[in-house]
Amino acid sequence: MRILIFLSAFVIASGCSRHKAPEGLRVVSLSPGITEIIYAIGAQDALYGITSHCTWPPEALREKESVGDFSFPSMEKIALIQPSLILAAGDGQGKAISHLTNAGYNVRVFHPADISELFRHIIEIGRLTGKEKKASELVADMKKDIRSIPKVKNKSVFIEVCPQPLIAASDKTFLSSVCEIIGLKNIAVFKDSYPGVNAEWLIRQKPDFILLTGSSEEEFRALHPYIKNAKLLRPSDIDIIVRPGPRITRGMREIYYLAEDAEKKQ
């Protein structure tokens, strides 16, 4: 099950140039989204370690040392890198972050709740790596791209995270905020970010769309044959919609066109 994830950010001041990475900076990224941001702003020379889940851009897996799993990275591999800065996502990484912090590492956690917070985090990562100008340019490009994306009108969505047990991404999640921007209102209004729900509840809610992130259309239909009226939306690449990073605007655009195409087929 993929519940990708991303936590509150903290800003660190640096006395170095705005355009040059701090001398001796050695970064380990424990988040796929953060790794994408680092490459997008041209700060990859300061990146020494990534997780096995950091699959984009493709050269990251070839160029950088893997420190293991997203939730349980190898403390031994991280120690060998001798990082001066570790950037983490937070959700699902609590134990690892605690161990690293207790070991004396400088750990910064980034978990954007929405697009605006993601933009602030990109700027902060730019500051940390001496790439503030590039980060500002990236944010400006992303904002321009979002403004060009058409909006869905008066439609609701259920965001599936796992098909069985049926788990939703609630209105408290980053992905929900992404859907809201393009006009899709999340029906899963809960206190928890990823609540379990039952099929009967989902049928009663009558969402216009079900956005699939944890199963294929065929799998979802087979598991929930009585949920017939909602149109299923399955992006071609789930990573671009669940990772808070530079490619999220591509994901937003794809969700819109999937919804538009589904409406035309009605």
Buried (B, 14 or more C-beta within 10 A) or exposed (E): EEBBBBBEBEEEEBEEEEEEBBEEBBBBBBBBBBBBBBBBBBBBEBBBBBBEBBBBBEEBBEBBEBBBBBBEBBBEBBEEBEBBBBBBBBBBBEEBBEBBBEEEBBBBBBBBBBBEBBBBBBBBBBBBBBBBEBBBBBBEEBEEBBEEBEEBEEBBBBBBBBBEEBBBBBBBBBBBBBBBBBBBBBBBEBEEBBBEBEBEEBBEEEBBBBBBBBBEEEBBBEEBEEBEEBBBBBBEEBBBBBBBBBBBBBBBBBBBEBBEEBEEEE
